[in-house]
Amino acid sequence: MTLIFKNVNLLESCGYSGTVNVVIKDKTIEYIGAQMPEYNADRVIEGNGNLLMPAFYNTHCHSAMTLFRGYGDDLPLQRWLNEKIFPAEDLLNEERVYTGSMLAIAEMIKNGVVSFSDMYFFLDETAKAVEQTGVKANLSRSIVSFDSNADFSKDLRVLESIDVYKNWNGKADGRIKIDMSLHAEYSNVPKCFDYVGALTKELETGFQIHVSETKAEHEECIARHGLTPTAFLAKHGILDNAVTAAHCVWVSDEDIKLMAKYPISIAHNPVSNLKLGSGIMPYKKMRDAGINVTLGTDGAASNNRLSVLRELQFATLIHKGAERDPSVTLAADMIKCATRNGAIAQGRMDCGEIKVGSRADVVLVDMSSFDNIPSYSFESTVCYSMTESDILMTLCDGNILYENGTYTTIDEQLLKHEAKRVISHYFD
């Protein structure tokens, strides 16, 4: 399949000025330039000066939690988990997780997200949804453990993680990656960290975990172990892996110095952290330390949307206010957090950029909408005025998944019907 986008603009950071033509052949961007090369294109898309930009990467999500959107609002994290979410999750089954995952993917595609990192259970069902819809995902079975005497080589959650790795890693033409995951320090015993950390090294895969999301979590870890959560992870060998650490709101200056020594990516979830009253992650300190900062939405139960664009815009603004410095977040840098940095965190090194040789994960943005007129800088437009409704088209690996309000891999009406049916019987 060969697609040509005619007369599109690119972000200034791509290094092109004026409208260009972009050729996508199969999964890859093959040409960018002012000339119209001679290709036998399957389709030529007139860009009309609209913006072609990298698609978004969501590096922290619990996709099936779309079923709990708006359930348990206005509670702090621990009450929200214990009083609302954990009891609701006890009622999940394969069908519910599949439907919730499909809902999440549909929302993300519409919002320009083509890849997400997920921590949950019934992972086969989410993998099926990813395979069917054409997106990418790094999926992980979130493990909890409370018995220090357990044999983790026989632990059902660990065995599920291994099985899903064997069955799904690299499937869907490489769109699906399977990571290992422990839910958090406070929800696992140290021995499990040792075992799963060693397993992650053996499989040479990624690792996902929540870290220092709240002040209480951070301080209680110090009381238990005499170490911060970050130092605890380092002690148990977790940070030797390609870790995506979600939240990191309460990390110390010493934690940040420690993180900078390891191949760690931070999944910044500004909206969820604000909604749960957890606080604001120290973005500037992490950036200055050279840590790979990415953006995540968290689950729809604590957000309540799955829009990386909204995370990007919130993050760009809140750190200016927190630091009392409007230059602390630059538009081009923050867009990179939402795109290229996320691809790096997922181990997708040929993704997240518009350049020759990169995977064709792109969105086409309507620059004629009123909120985007005028546009003196495309980066500025994305960070401060663009809305999700401006997204005209979403492509993953060169395949059009969404165009002008229509999905190509999802039956929208059927999905809405199934979602209503599943939700209406959820607490029966």
Disulfide bonds with the S-S distance in Angstrom:
none
